[in-house]
């Protein structure tokens, strides 16, 4: 059996994988279904969720989703909400770092052992190359036309299902009257030994956030942060855990919301005129999916108004949903760098240079992966 290393798969400068490298042809994909053409007209879904639910049950009522994340339970709320709406479905949600899921899927395609129906990841560049390799099913869920242009592929190969944003956060009581108002304040000597961060060279979204900081504030700022005795850990959930459990006063490189109540013990910050980063977590149906009807149900449910109106951070990928709490749509925050992250992710050589540079400042990544070691075929 031919195998491919991650470095070979990425190629020089992030070259796109062809169908042959993924173990596919123009006639058939690894799952045995015809490879789907990309670029042909695809109509937006007109069936209701109940009709799609009936289709999924007729198909067998099973669905496997590979989702990017940091802990095995991180998608439990999604799973519970989906099953509350569609109680007769069997949903398997497998959470792992996106950078592991993507090459896992590549290997499954190359070996004819595809497991997931839906892939939902942070590694935005994968959806571009998978589209070119014709291993994604072109599909436009209901509400597709209402998606912001940054959150949809024009041919329906993928669409974003949620807005995620990374910045820094702090324990209100621990910082007292000296709140870190901007990222510049994080290098104040008073915070030495009081900061937790996810490794920027372990997670590409955190990496991009640190890149924005380095470009805005300079390498002197990075050097000062490196002298702050920062507690680095794997997983973008780790800074929030450190702050919420009173281990540290400040966390860098984690998700959060600007909707915190005034009395909330922890505050997530995104100061005007200072960088943070946001992106749309992309989802797609694999052309060789064993349960395409169930996959369509899931995609439509994720983009439904009911789900989008209840996002944890108030932001929606849809232009016809008013953000909660008086927030602006995420694309109206220029300091969120919404367009910059996909461009950054597409240049894998540039990503690698930034990773290795931050490793020089902060040391090599230490510790096991926080979702565990899931092997080649989780969810099977």
C-alpha positions in Angstrom: 0.0 0.0 0.0 1.3 3.4 -1.0 1.4 5.9 1.9 2.0 9.7 1.9 3.8 11.7 4.5 2.2 15.0 5.7 5.1 16.9 4.2 4.6 15.2 0.8 0.9 15.8 0.9 1.3 19.5 1.5 3.9 19.8 -1.2 6.3 22.6 -1.8 4.6 25.8 -0.8 1.3 24.1 -0.2 0.7 22.7 -3.7 -2.8 21.3 -4.3 -3.2 17.6 -4.2 -4.5 16.0 -7.4 -7.1 13.3 -7.6 -4.4 10.6 -8.0 -2.7 11.5 -4.8 -6.0 11.1 -2.9 -6.6 7.7 -4.4 -9.4 8.9 -6.7 -10.1 9.1 -10.3 -12.5 11.1 -12.5 -14.7 8.0 -12.6 -15.0 7.0 -9.0 -13.9 8.2 -5.6 -12.5 6.1 -2.7 -16.0 5.5 -1.3 -17.2 3.9 -4.5 -19.6 6.7 -5.5 -19.1 8.7 -8.7 -16.7 11.6 -8.2 -18.7 14.8 -8.3 -18.0 17.5 -10.9 -17.3 20.9 -9.5 -18.5 24.0 -11.4 -21.8 22.8 -12.6 -25.0 24.4 -11.6 -26.2 23.4 -8.1 -29.6 24.6 -6.9 -30.2 25.7 -3.3 -32.1 23.1 -1.2 -35.8 23.5 -1.1 -36.8 20.7 1.2 -37.8 21.4 4.8 -35.8 20.0 7.7 -38.6 17.5 8.4 -38.5 16.3 4.8 -34.7 16.0 5.0 -35.1 14.1 8.3 -37.4 11.6 6.6 -34.9 11.1 3.8 -32.1 10.5 6.4 -34.2 8.0 8.3 -35.0 6.2 5.0 -31.3 6.0 4.4 -30.7 4.4 7.8 -30.5 7.3 10.2 -26.8 7.3 10.7 -24.3 10.2 10.4 -20.5 10.5 11.0 -19.0 14.0 11.4 -15.3 14.7 11.7 -15.1 18.1 13.6 -12.0 20.1 14.4 -11.6 20.8 18.1 -9.5 20.4 21.2 -11.2 17.9 23.5 -13.4 14.8 22.9 -16.4 16.5 24.4 -16.1 19.8 22.7 -19.0 19.1 20.2 -21.3 17.5 22.8 -23.6 20.6 22.8 -23.9 20.4 19.0 -24.6 16.7 19.2 -27.2 17.1 21.9 -29.0 19.9 20.1 -29.1 17.9 16.8 -30.5 14.8 18.5 -33.0 16.9 20.4 -34.3 18.1 17.0 -33.9 14.7 15.3 -34.2 12.1 18.0 -34.2 9.0 15.8 -30.8 9.8 14.3 -27.6 8.2 15.3 -24.9 10.9 15.2 -21.2 10.1 15.7 -19.1 13.3 16.3 -15.3 12.7 16.2 -13.3 15.7 17.5 -9.6 16.0 16.8 -7.2 18.7 15.8 -8.1 19.8 12.2 -4.5 19.2 11.2 -4.9 15.6 12.1 -8.4 15.1 10.6 -7.3 16.5 7.2 -4.5 14.0 6.7 -6.6 11.3 8.2 -9.2 11.9 5.5 -6.5 12.0 2.8 -5.3 8.6 3.9 -8.8 7.2 4.1 -9.4 8.4 0.5 -6.1 6.9 -0.6 -6.9 3.6 0.9 -10.6 3.3 0.2 -11.6 3.4 3.8 -13.5 6.6 4.1 -15.4 7.0 7.5 -17.0 10.5 7.8 -19.9 11.9 5.8 -19.3 15.5 6.8 -16.0 17.2 7.6 -16.0 20.4 9.6 -12.6 22.0 10.0 -10.4 25.0 10.7 -7.9 24.0 8.0 -9.5 26.2 5.3 -7.0 25.4 2.7 -8.0 21.7 2.6 -11.5 22.6 1.2 -9.8 24.3 -1.7 -7.6 21.4 -2.7 -10.4 18.8 -2.0 -12.7 20.7 -4.3 -10.0 20.7 -7.0 -9.5 16.9 -6.4 -13.2 16.5 -6.8 -13.8 14.6 -3.6 -16.4 17.0 -2.2 -20.1 16.8 -3.0 -21.3 20.2 -4.4 -24.3 21.1 -2.4 -26.1 24.3 -1.4 -28.2 24.0 1.8 -31.2 26.1 2.4 -30.0 29.6 3.3 -26.9 29.3 1.2 -27.7 32.5 -0.7 -27.9 34.4 2.6 -24.4 33.4 3.6 -21.7 36.1 3.5 -19.5 35.7 0.4 -16.5 34.9 2.6 -18.4 31.9 4.1 -19.4 30.0 0.9 -17.9 28.4 -2.1 -19.7 29.7 -5.2 -20.1 26.2 -6.5 -21.4 24.8 -3.2 -18.3 22.6 -2.5 -18.3 23.9 1.1 -19.9 26.5 3.4 -19.0 27.9 6.8 -21.3 26.8 9.6 -20.1 29.0 12.5 -18.0 32.1 13.2 -15.1 31.5 15.6 -12.9 34.3 16.9 -9.6 34.2 18.8 -8.1 36.9 21.0 -7.1 37.2 24.7 -9.1 37.0 27.9 -8.6 37.9 31.5 -9.9 37.2 35.0 -11.6 40.5 36.0 -10.9 40.0 39.8 -7.3 38.9 39.3 -6.3 41.9 37.1 -8.1 44.4 39.4 -8.0 48.0 38.3 -5.1 47.3 35.8 -7.1 45.7 33.0 -5.0 44.8 29.9 -6.9 47.1 27.5 -5.0 46.0 24.4 -2.5 43.2 23.5 0.3 45.7 23.9 -0.4 45.6 27.7 0.3 41.8 27.8 4.1 42.5 28.0 3.8 44.7 31.1 6.2 43.2 33.6 3.3 43.1 36.2 1.9 40.1 34.3 5.0 38.0 34.5 4.1 34.5 35.5 0.4 35.3 35.2 -0.3 34.4 31.5 -1.4 31.2 29.9 -1.4 30.7 26.1 -2.0 27.9 23.6 1.1 27.3 21.5 1.0 29.4 18.4 3.1 26.9 16.5 0.7 24.1 17.3 -2.6 25.6 16.1 -2.7 27.6 12.8 -5.5 30.0 14.0 -3.4 30.9 17.1 -0.4 31.1 14.9 -2.2 33.7 12.7 -3.2 35.7 15.8 0.4 35.8 17.0 1.5 36.7 13.5 -0.9 39.7 13.6 0.6 40.7 17.0 4.1 40.5 15.6 3.3 42.5 12.6 1.4 45.2 14.6 3.8 45.5 17.6 7.1 44.2 16.3 9.6 41.5 17.3 10.5 43.5 20.4 7.0 42.8 21.7 7.4 39.1 21.0 10.7 39.0 22.8 9.1 40.7 25.8 6.2 38.3 25.8 8.7 35.4 25.7 10.3 36.8 28.9 6.9 36.8 30.7 7.2 33.2 31.8 4.0 32.3 29.8 2.4 28.9 30.6 2.1 27.4 27.1 -0.1 24.3 26.5 -1.7 22.4 23.6 -5.2 23.1 22.6 -6.9 26.5 22.0 -9.2 25.7 25.0 -6.2 25.7 27.4 -5.9 29.5 28.0 -9.6 29.7 28.9 -9.3 26.8 31.2 -6.3 28.4 33.0 -8.1 31.7 33.5 -11.5 30.2 34.4 -9.9 27.9 37.0 -7.9 30.8 38.5 -4.5 29.3 37.5 -3.6 32.4 35.5 -5.0 35.9 35.3 -4.7 36.2 31.5 -5.1 33.8 28.6 -3.9 34.3 25.0 -5.0 32.4 21.9 -8.5 31.2 22.7 -12.1 31.6 21.6 -14.7 33.7 23.3 -17.4 36.2 23.0 -17.9 40.0 23.4 -21.4 39.3 24.9 -20.1 38.7 28.4 -22.3 40.1 31.1 -20.8 43.0 33.2 -20.7 40.7 36.2 -19.0 37.9 34.3 -15.8 36.8 36.1 -13.9 36.4 32.8 -13.7 38.9 30.0 -12.8 38.2 26.4 -11.3 41.2 24.7 -11.1 42.6 21.2 -10.0 46.3 21.4 -10.8 48.7 18.6 -7.8 49.4 16.4 -6.0 46.3 17.7 -5.9 42.9 16.0 -7.9 39.8 16.7 -8.8 37.1 14.3 -12.0 35.4 13.1 -12.9 32.8 10.5 -15.8 30.7 9.3 -15.4 27.0 10.3 -16.0 25.3 7.0 -18.1 22.2 6.4 -18.5 19.9 3.4 -20.0 16.6 2.4 -17.5 14.1 1.1 -18.5 12.7 -2.4 -18.0 9.2 -1.1 -20.2 9.7 2.0 -22.0 6.6 3.1 -24.9 8.7 4.4 -25.4 11.7 2.0 -29.0 12.3 3.0 -28.1 12.5 6.7 -25.2 14.8 5.7 -27.6 17.1 3.9 -29.8 17.2 7.0 -26.9 18.2 9.2 -25.7 20.9 6.8 -29.2 22.4 6.5 -29.7 22.3 10.3 -26.4 24.0 11.0 -27.3 26.9 8.7 -30.9 27.1 9.8 -32.0 30.4 11.3 -32.8 28.8 14.7 -29.2 27.5 15.0 -27.6 30.6 13.7 -29.5 32.9 16.0 -28.2 31.0 19.0 -24.5 31.0 18.3 -22.5 31.1 21.5 -20.6 34.3 20.5 -23.6 36.1 18.9 -22.1 36.1 15.3 -23.7 34.3 12.4 -22.4 33.3 9.0 -25.7 34.5 7.5 -26.2 38.1 6.4 -30.0 38.0 7.3 -29.4 37.2 11.0 -28.9 40.2 13.3 -26.1 39.5 15.7 -27.0 39.3 19.3 -26.3 41.9 22.0 -25.8 44.8 19.6 -22.8 43.3 18.0 -22.0 44.2 14.4 -21.7 41.4 11.8 -18.2 39.9 12.1 -17.3 41.1 8.6 -17.8 44.7 9.8 -14.8 44.4 12.2 -11.7 45.2 10.1 -9.5 44.2 13.0 -11.0 40.7 12.9 -8.9 40.1 9.7 -11.6 37.8 8.2 -10.1 37.8 4.8 -6.5 37.4 5.9 -6.8 34.0 7.6 -7.8 32.1 4.5 -5.0 33.7 2.6 -2.5 32.8 5.3 -3.7 29.2 5.5 -3.3 28.8 1.7 0.5 29.6 1.9 1.8 26.5 3.7 5.5 27.6 3.3 4.7 30.9 5.0 2.8 29.1 7.8 5.8 26.8 8.3 8.2 29.8 8.6 6.1 31.4 11.2 5.8 28.2 13.2 9.5 27.6 13.3 10.1 31.3 14.2 7.8 31.2 17.2 9.4 27.9 18.3 12.6 29.8 18.6 11.0 32.3 20.9 8.8 30.1 22.9 10.3 26.6 22.7 9.1 23.4 21.1 5.5 22.2 21.6 5.3 19.9 24.5 2.6 17.4 25.6 0.2 14.9 24.0 -2.7 16.0 21.8 -5.6 17.0 24.0 -8.3 15.1 22.0 -6.2 11.9 22.5 -4.6 9.8 19.8 -7.4 8.6 17.6 -5.6 6.6 14.9 -6.6 6.2 11.3 -10.3 5.4 11.4 -12.1 6.9 14.5 -15.9 6.6 14.3 -15.8 3.4 12.2 
